[in-house]
Amino acid sequence: MTTERTGIELEEAVTLILDSLAELERTELVPAMEANGRILAEDVYAPFDIPPFHRSPLDGFALRSEDLLGVSKENPRPVRIIDTVYAGDWCSQKVGQGEGVRIMTGAAIPEGADCVIRLEDVEDGTCRERDVIQVDRELAHNQNFCFQGEDVAKGTPVLHKGMKLTYVEQGILSSLGMEEVRVYHTLRVALFSTGDELILPGTELRPGKIYDSNLFLLYARLCEFGIRPVTAKPLPDRTEEVVKAIRESCKTADLVITTGGVSAGDKDIFHEVLPALGAKRIFWKVNVKPGTPAMFSIYEGTPMFHLSGNPFAAATTFELLVRPFLAKAGRDEGLYINRIRAILDETFTKGSKSRRFIRGKVKEGKVIIPPSGKHSSGMLASMSGCNCLIDIPADSGRLEKGSEVEVLLL
């Protein structure tokens, strides 16, 4: 196992996290109707042609183009209608010389016909079989004609392993007649917030207490990523209770995330929790602000992230450290963070010796920073409406309006 590291750069931390990831190959069959947002675990091939027969793209008459050579408004030609076919029906008759079939959109084009004329292009489109219509224009071979297999040919790979299924792919699966689809299991995450000061909403706010925002913040973010935590609850600053909760959760969880208790104070209990568990601490402290004291450990094969208890620090290090893990472990490429360059729309006066991530709102290549003084790691309200983190390198001084910065899109 990797020797523990302390005070490392962000990129090294992410590398250590991803290198520790064991391949998760659990898959399951789920109803195609319920597969939205899931990751496909196998390639899907078309079991038949789509459409499975030649069909009409409109309401009209299925005819033989060779019967209409030389036809014009001045020289119309009669065509005898021998049948009517609707979508879902099948015409058993073969269209012969001088014959046609009244046909509706989506219906199978009968044998012998090779084109379709629109109802509105025939003087009496309401006729039925055994009636005669007058056709006053030529039609080309295969005009208004949808070919068998023109959407997807039998045996063609249609969807690929690793794709995230959206409504479009679900529609495709249905068109292939697939009632079920094999997908990867959704990651099972146990989420804990620690701190004697934390209480849940709905409880009286007594002196010295604060409402727990981290639990709700990270629970909601995981749900946005398609992951509903299997466990989510607050824990007190008591080593034995935290050890018990983590040990129990690791019987089923693929991943544990905690907030609080990771710095160097008297109540920063994870320095005791991990040895009591027998967990291997891979690193402690990452050279970024906010969230410097973040830890990463492994307990009996289960990765565990231990994030700062400050709300904005927890939110930031979740994006920087946990999100890459979720992307790789869950095979969801859409979770990898996109980085772009943007122009500061105002001056940022506060310099920093450390690499720093601040909240911002990026739009049309420009990034706006919330009001000065609202950047503390314990402040969350000023993050409302923000859609990015601005990556400010270490030893940066004042950033002038118009400066180019790197932005991480949330």
C-alpha positions, 0 to 999 in steps of 0.5 A: 500500500502507498506510504502516507503523504502529507501536504501534497499537491492537488494533482498528486492527491487525485492520482493517489485516489484514482490509483487506489480504485479497485475495478467495480464490475457489478452489473444488473438487469433493469427495466429499460423504462427505468434505466435513465441516467444509468451506465450501459454495461455492454454493447447493444446490437440491433436484433433486426432491421429498423424499420423492419419493413419498407413503410410509408412516410405519409398518408397516400397511395402506394403505386408503381412508378413504371405505371406513371411514366408520361403522366401529366395534368393534361394526360392523367392515368387511372389507377384501381385501388385494390386495398387499404392498409393502416399502420399495424396492418399488412397487405397480403395482395401484390400490387400489379400493373395499373393498381395501387393501395390506399396507405396510411403513415407508418404502414408497410408498403405492399409488395409490387409498389415502389412509391407513394403519392400524397392523399392531397395530390389526388383529386379524391383521396377518400376513395376505398378499394375497388375505386379508381383514382386519377393520377396526374403526375409522375413519381420517381422510383422509391419516392416517398419511400422509407426503406427497411433498415434505413435507420438501423441495419440488423447486427449494427452496433447501436449503443456502446458499453459505457454510454450514459442512458438518456431518454434518446437511448431509452427510446432506441432500446424500446425500438429494439424490443428490449424490455431490460438492459444491463447496466453497472450498479450505481455506487453505494455511498455512505455519507456522514457529517460529524460534530457535536455542534450539528443539529438537523433542521426541525430541531430547536436551535439551541445556544452553541448549535448550528444546523447541519448544512454539509449533510444536505449539501453533499446528499443533494450533490450526489443525487444530482450525479445519479447517486442516492446515498445508502446511508446519510446521517450526522454523528457526534464527536465520539470516536467509538460511535464514528468507528461503529458507524463506519464499520457497519456502513462498509459492509455494503458501501462502495465509498464513505464520505465524512465531513468534519474532524480532520484538522488538528484540534481537540475534537478532530477525531479522525486521527483516532478514528482511522487507527481504531478502525485499522484503516490505512491513511493514504494522505492528509492535507492537500495544498489548496484552500479551502479544505487543506486538511482533507484526508483520504483513507482505505478501510478493508478495501473501501475508499474513504474521503474525510473532508473539512467541516466548513461548508464551502471547503466541503463543497470544494474538496468534494468537487476536486477530490471526490468527483474524479473518483465518482467519474472513474468508479461509476464509469460516468465520463460526464462527471469529469470536470471541464476546465475553461479559460475565462476573463475576470469581469472585476478586480480581485484584490486578495492575494494568496500564498496558497493555491486557492479556489474561489466561487464564481459565475461564468457566462459568455467567457466572463467570470464574476466573483461574489462580493468581497469579504464573502469568500470564507470557507465557512460561508455558503450563502454567497455560493448561491447562483455560482456555477464555477470555481476559479483556480488561483495559483499559489503566490498570486497577488491582486488579479486585475479586471480583464485577467485570464483565469482558469475556471472549473465548471460545476 
